[in-house]
Amino acid sequence: MGHGKPPSSPGDADYRRHAILPGVGPDRGDPGMTHGAAFWFHCCSAVLRRPHLWFAAIRQISRAVPMRWWTRSPFVPLPDRAYVRFRLETAYGKDASPRVADVLRYLEWCRGTD
């Protein structure tokens, strides 16, 4: 039997705060996603044209951004890559193909739950 290190637990110094998804690193931002910049540009453009969604969008972005984001590269408020991939995969399946209309519908829903 191996005498290796037992699994980490929340009390251990090397315990990871976020879940680890196979094939997904803990880096923030996601340059590997094919819909990347163009998708998010279209989302931002669509939200900017709808002032009634601004507050909901800002609130949701602030909830997705890790605490103390300014202490880690790339030093911009981006959500964890693992979190974004997890959310996309749970919504769209393994081959994530999000739509701007879905983001707008989600923000409308968030706005209505205030």
N, C-alpha and C positions, 0 to 999 in steps of 0.2 A: 504494500500500500504506500502511496506517496505521502511525503511529509510536506507537501506544498502549503502555501498560504491559504487559509480558509476564505470563503467568499467575503467580499466587503459588506459592511452594514453601515447604516447611517451614522454610527458613532465613530467609524474609522476615518482617519485623515484622508485616505485616498478614495473615499466613497464618492461616486459621481451623482450629482444632483438630478440630472436628466436621464431618462431612459435611453438606452443604446439600441438603435435599430440596425439590423444587419445591412451592411453596405452603405451606411450613412455616417459620415463623420460629424463631430460636434461643432464644426466650423459654422460661422454665421454667413449668411448670404448663400446663394446657390447658383454659381455660374454654370453648373452642369445641366440644369434643366433647360430643355430646348425652347420652351415658351418664355423663359426668363424675362429679360428687360422689356421686350415688346408687350408682353401680357401686362406687366405691372404699369407700364406707361399708359396703356389703354384704360386700365382700372383707375389710375390717378386722374386721367383726363375726364373719364365719365363721372367720377365723384366731384371734381371741380365744377362741372356743369350743373351739379345738384347741391346747392348750398344747404338744403335741409338735411343732407347726409354728412356734412362736414364734422359735426360734433361726434357723431357715432363712429365715423372713420378714425378720427384722432384718438378716441377712447379705445377702440379695438387695437389700433397700432400700438398704443402705449402699453396695453396689456400683453402683447406678444413680444415686446422687446425685453431682453434680459436685464435684470437689475445691474447697475454699474457697467453698462455697455461701453462706456468711454475708457474702461481699463483694458479692453481687449481689441486686438486688431480685427476688423478694419477701422475701428474707432468711429463708427457710424451706427445709429440705432436700427440695426437689422435683427429680425428674429433668428433664432437658431435654425440651421438647415434641417436638423432632425425634426424639429417641431413643424416646419412648413411641409416637409415631405410626409410626415405622419398625417397632418390635417388633409393634405391633398389625396393621399392614398385612402383614407377612411371615407372621403367624400366621393372620389371618382374611381377607385380601384388602383391596381398596380401601375397601369399606364395613365397617369394623371393627365387630364385634358380639361383644365378649368376654363370657365367662360366668364366674361365680364358681367353678363347679366346675372349670373349666380352671385357674384360679389355684391352687386347692387341690391339684389333681393335679400341677401344676408344682412346688409347694413340697414335696410328698411325694417327687417325683423328686429335687429338690435335697437333701433330707434323706437320701435313700438313697445319694447319691454322696459323702457325707463320708467 
